[in-house]
Amino acid sequence: MKKRILLPLAAIAFLSTNNFDAQIRFTTTPAVANCIPLDINNSGTLVGAIDTTIHFLWPKDGNFTTIGSTLSGDNHLNTRIGEDNTKVIGFMRNPTTNLNEFSIYDTITQTWSYLGGMGSMDNTSSSPYAVTSDNTTIVGLGWLPGGGAHAIKWTQGEGFQDLGAAFPSSYSRADAISDDKTLIGGYQDQPNGARTGAYWKDGVQTIIKDANNNFVGSVRAISYDGSKLVGNPLYGKYPYILDVTTGVVKYIANLQLLGDPMYKGSANGITNDGKTVIGYYNSTRPLTNINESFIWSEEMGYKDFTAYIKSLGIDVQDEYLYATAISPDGLKIGGYTKTKKVFVVDISSYLATNNSTKTNVKVYPNPATNVLNISGLKAETKINIYNVAGQLVKTSTSAQIDINNLPKGNYVVSYEVDGKTTSQKFIKQ
């Protein structure tokens, strides 16, 4: 049996924050804590759980701090945050009823309020799993007055609604909701116990199957308009993305792991436009802890997340990054590192300055050591390299630029394409 360590709140109320790069920030968590970031909004505020019993909040320009704790063993925190940074949704013990239930933390008053539920079982009434960005609709799991548990929805001003289950005495749960509130996703237990992916639209539940009539696993996240959703595998090993309009399921496969039956993947999040997905692959091989995090889109395919961030010219300080939360606009990504640090990376400045993906220009390798190659430019195109202070440090018209004498660090390479200046960041190692 795994032993859980509940840390005193005072011991970790404020954890040291280190900003190594303007585009990425790290914080160090206590060595005994299992700290999992769970949600991030467009402003870069990150929330999550420590050791599955303590909620944390990390605003972009504020301290990493704990905001509440449940009893040891009440490991269903599922911390979530809306867009205005005033409310955090979580699973907390109501001191009046002594039940765990949907709860809302007010970041202004620094107090929790409790929403109740429909029934109770094992000291729990309701468990939240997702919230809309305006904080008015929460979905999750609720115990019923007559026993059993179903997917439920709480709406401000209306209260709780039982979303139902497809089979008598079976369980269902809501794990995600589209921001326009038209689609709710989660799972539906089958009579044989299989926990299959499902979604609710206009009050009607649909069980998700792929083109071969195979069940898939629970839904994890949904795009803004409910047109795309992502989830976990059931019997297979690949996370999936579903086009709700066409009903087509596509699997997000790491081609390097196709022949390895010991790996299984999961999708953690999808952007509002439904174009970018983050997730991970874990090894189920005994006595190993081999896993990797990925970012995927139709345009670029599957990429190792850390390698992708480094390719943008962002210094990850020799850390391996596991992405667990992505903002609705896809510009802020949070997670943890192999050395147990929590991070938030902001790729908005890169996307604003680097439009080289729209051309045939390639800058490589990145990071670079001695030579930086640039392909796809017209002959004699002037190329400028700037340091992080904006100072011009090198000029060239060659497709192979000697950077051996440049100090290690972050740089920007700039050039003209069709009369427009384009820039891209790179790292000199």
DAWO-V58997 format. One record per residue. RES is the residue in one letter. SS is DSSP state (~ for helix, > for strand, _ for the rest). NEAR is the number of other C-alpha atoms within 10 Angstrom. D_FIRST is the distance of its C-alpha to the first C-alpha in Angstrom with 2 decimals. Layout:
res=<RES,RES>
ss=<SS,SS>
near=<NEAR,NEAR>
d_first=<D_FIRST,D_FIRST>
This chain:
res=<M,K,K,R,I,L,L,P,L,A,A,I,A,F,L,S,T,N,N,F,D,A,Q,I,R,F,T,T,T,P,A,V,A,N,C,I,P,L,D,I,N,N,S,G,T,L,V,G,A,I,D,T,T,I,H,F,L,W,P,K,D,G,N,F,T,T,I,G,S,T,L,S,G,D,N,H,L,N,T,R,I,G,E,D,N,T,K,V,I,G,F,M,R,N,P,T,T,N,L,N,E,F,S,I,Y,D,T,I,T,Q,T,W,S,Y,L,G,G,M,G,S,M,D,N,T,S,S,S,P,Y,A,V,T,S,D,N,T,T,I,V,G,L,G,W,L,P,G,G,G,A,H,A,I,K,W,T,Q,G,E,G,F,Q,D,L,G,A,A,F,P,S,S,Y,S,R,A,D,A,I,S,D,D,K,T,L,I,G,G,Y,Q,D,Q,P,N,G,A,R,T,G,A,Y,W,K,D,G,V,Q,T,I,I,K,D,A,N,N,N,F,V,G,S,V,R,A,I,S,Y,D,G,S,K,L,V,G,N,P,L,Y,G,K,Y,P,Y,I,L,D,V,T,T,G,V,V,K,Y,I,A,N,L,Q,L,L,G,D,P,M,Y,K,G,S,A,N,G,I,T,N,D,G,K,T,V,I,G,Y,Y,N,S,T,R,P,L,T,N,I,N,E,S,F,I,W,S,E,E,M,G,Y,K,D,F,T,A,Y,I,K,S,L,G,I,D,V,Q,D,E,Y,L,Y,A,T,A,I,S,P,D,G,L,K,I,G,G,Y,T,K,T,K,K,V,F,V,V,D,I,S,S,Y,L,A,T,N,N,S,T,K,T,N,V,K,V,Y,P,N,P,A,T,N,V,L,N,I,S,G,L,K,A,E,T,K,I,N,I,Y,N,V,A,G,Q,L,V,K,T,S,T,S,A,Q,I,D,I,N,N,L,P,K,G,N,Y,V,V,S,Y,E,V,D,G,K,T,T,S,Q,K,F,I,K,Q>
ss=<_,_,_,_,_,_,_,_,~,~,~,~,_,_,>,_,>,>,>,>,>,_,_,>,>,>,>,>,_,_,_,_,_,_,>,>,>,>,>,>,_,_,_,_,_,>,>,>,>,>,_,_,_,>,>,>,>,>,_,_,_,_,_,>,>,>,>,>,>,_,_,_,_,_,_,_,_,_,_,>,>,_,_,_,_,_,>,>,>,>,>,>,>,>,_,_,_,_,>,>,>,>,>,>,>,>,_,_,_,_,>,>,>,>,>,>,_,_,_,_,>,_,_,>,_,>,>,>,>,>,>,_,_,_,_,_,>,>,>,>,>,>,>,_,_,_,_,_,>,>,>,>,>,>,>,_,_,_,>,>,>,>,>,>,_,_,_,_,_,_,_,>,>,>,>,>,>,_,_,_,_,_,>,>,>,>,>,>,>,_,_,_,_,_,>,>,>,>,>,>,>,_,_,>,>,>,>,_,>,_,_,_,_,_,>,_,_,_,>,>,>,>,_,_,_,_,_,>,>,>,>,_,_,_,_,_,_,_,>,>,>,>,>,_,_,_,_,>,>,>,>,>,_,_,~,~,~,_,_,_,_,_,>,>,>,>,>,>,>,>,_,_,_,_,_,>,>,>,>,>,>,>,>,_,_,_,_,_,_,_,>,>,>,>,>,>,>,_,_,_,>,>,>,>,~,~,~,~,~,~,~,_,_,_,_,_,_,_,_,_,>,>,>,>,>,>,_,_,_,_,_,>,>,>,>,>,>,_,_,_,>,>,>,>,>,>,_,~,~,~,~,~,~,_,_,~,~,~,_,_,_,>,>,>,_,_,_,>,_,_,>,>,>,>,>,_,_,_,_,_,_,_,>,>,>,>,>,_,_,_,_,>,>,>,>,>,_,_,_,>,>,>,_,_,_,_,_,_,>,>,>,>,>,>,>,>,>,_,_,>,>,>,>,>,>,>,>,>,_>
near=<3,4,6,15,14,18,17,10,14,9,10,17,14,15,16,12,18,12,11,12,14,11,18,21,19,22,18,18,21,14,10,13,18,16,23,26,28,23,27,29,26,20,17,23,24,31,29,28,26,23,19,25,25,27,28,25,25,24,16,13,9,10,15,24,19,22,19,21,22,19,13,14,13,17,16,17,26,24,28,30,28,21,19,13,20,15,21,24,26,29,30,31,22,20,9,7,13,12,20,29,26,29,24,22,20,16,14,9,8,11,11,20,13,20,17,22,25,18,16,21,16,8,13,23,27,30,28,30,25,29,28,20,22,13,21,13,20,28,29,27,26,33,23,18,13,9,11,16,25,25,28,27,25,21,14,11,8,9,14,19,16,16,22,20,19,18,12,9,13,17,23,28,32,30,28,28,32,23,20,12,16,15,23,31,31,28,27,30,20,16,13,7,10,15,20,24,27,27,26,19,13,8,12,10,17,14,17,23,18,15,10,7,8,12,20,26,27,28,32,25,28,29,24,24,17,25,19,25,31,32,31,25,21,18,13,15,22,25,27,23,23,22,15,15,9,9,14,13,20,15,16,24,18,17,9,7,13,11,8,12,12,13,19,22,25,24,28,25,31,31,21,22,16,25,14,21,25,27,27,22,22,17,17,14,12,7,7,9,10,11,15,18,24,26,25,20,15,10,8,10,12,18,16,18,21,21,17,15,19,18,19,18,22,26,21,21,11,9,14,16,27,26,29,23,28,30,23,25,18,24,19,23,28,30,26,25,18,11,12,20,20,25,25,26,23,22,18,14,11,17,14,9,15,19,14,16,10,7,12,10,17,14,19,15,16,20,20,17,16,13,15,21,15,18,13,12,20,13,9,10,14,15,19,17,22,18,17,11,8,10,11,14,11,15,14,15,15,17,20,14,17,15,17,14,9,15,11,13,15,19,24,20,21,19,21,15,16,9,7,8,12,17,21,21,24,25,20,22,15>
d_first=<0.00,3.79,6.31,9.41,12.80,15.68,18.93,22.18,24.48,27.33,25.60,25.48,28.29,30.40,29.19,31.80,33.29,35.10,37.60,38.42,40.32,42.01,40.17,36.62,34.78,31.58,29.59,27.12,23.78,21.92,20.01,16.72,17.22,16.23,19.64,20.61,24.27,24.79,28.53,31.83,35.36,38.74,39.39,36.33,34.21,30.51,27.70,23.95,20.63,18.91,15.12,15.65,17.05,20.37,23.38,25.67,29.30,31.32,35.00,37.16,39.27,36.94,34.06,30.39,29.21,26.53,27.88,25.38,21.89,19.98,17.69,14.12,12.15,15.51,14.64,17.84,20.30,22.40,25.00,28.47,31.97,35.55,38.57,40.35,37.57,38.06,35.06,31.33,29.43,25.92,23.49,24.07,24.04,27.66,28.63,31.31,29.44,25.96,24.80,23.16,25.91,27.99,29.17,31.70,31.96,35.58,35.87,39.34,38.63,34.98,33.99,31.76,33.25,31.47,32.56,31.07,30.46,31.70,29.40,25.99,22.77,19.62,21.28,22.11,25.58,25.67,23.72,26.01,25.68,29.16,32.42,35.98,37.58,39.82,36.91,38.59,36.29,32.52,30.58,27.12,25.54,26.88,26.29,29.55,31.50,31.52,27.84,26.13,25.82,28.25,29.11,31.08,33.52,34.66,38.10,39.82,42.60,41.48,37.97,35.43,36.11,34.16,34.37,33.73,32.14,33.90,32.88,32.83,29.48,27.81,25.83,27.08,26.20,28.36,26.93,30.24,33.86,37.04,38.82,41.91,39.83,41.11,37.92,34.35,31.66,28.23,26.99,28.10,26.11,28.28,28.86,26.85,23.80,24.57,24.03,27.40,29.08,31.73,34.11,36.37,39.97,42.64,40.41,40.02,36.74,36.84,34.27,34.24,35.18,36.51,39.92,38.71,37.48,33.80,31.27,29.52,26.31,25.96,28.55,27.40,30.73,34.42,37.71,40.04,42.24,39.68,41.34,38.36,34.62,31.72,28.44,25.72,26.18,25.21,25.83,27.38,26.22,28.73,28.70,31.88,34.65,36.69,40.30,40.46,44.26,44.60,41.36,40.81,37.28,37.10,34.14,33.33,32.95,32.47,35.17,33.82,30.68,32.61,32.28,28.61,26.48,23.22,23.87,23.32,24.85,24.63,27.39,26.72,30.22,33.90,36.99,39.39,41.91,39.44,40.33,37.39,33.73,30.78,27.48,25.38,24.46,21.10,20.72,18.40,19.52,16.90,16.71,18.73,18.60,22.03,22.89,26.01,27.37,30.60,33.51,35.74,39.06,41.78,44.09,42.09,39.51,36.08,35.60,32.89,32.44,32.81,35.84,37.32,37.08,38.61,41.36,42.38,43.23,40.33,39.07,35.25,35.35,33.78,30.56,28.82,28.41,25.91,27.75,25.77,28.64,32.38,35.13,37.34,40.22,38.12,39.34,36.28,32.92,29.79,26.53,24.72,25.45,23.76,24.19,22.39,25.68,26.50,29.83,32.52,35.26,38.58,40.59,43.40,45.85,45.41,46.10,49.05,50.70,49.74,51.34,51.86,49.75,52.73,54.95,54.91,54.43,51.53,50.53,48.58,46.69,44.52,43.54,46.79,47.90,51.59,52.97,52.32,53.57,54.88,56.01,57.81,60.22,63.98,65.82,66.62,64.20,63.68,60.10,59.03,55.94,54.94,52.50,50.17,53.05,55.18,57.53,59.10,58.14,59.37,61.70,62.21,63.72,61.97,59.13,57.61,57.25,56.85,54.24,53.81,55.41,53.34,50.77,47.10,45.92,46.23,49.53,51.24,53.58,56.29,58.89,61.11,60.71,63.53,64.75,61.42,59.43,55.87,53.29,49.94,47.58,46.52,44.92,46.84,44.64>
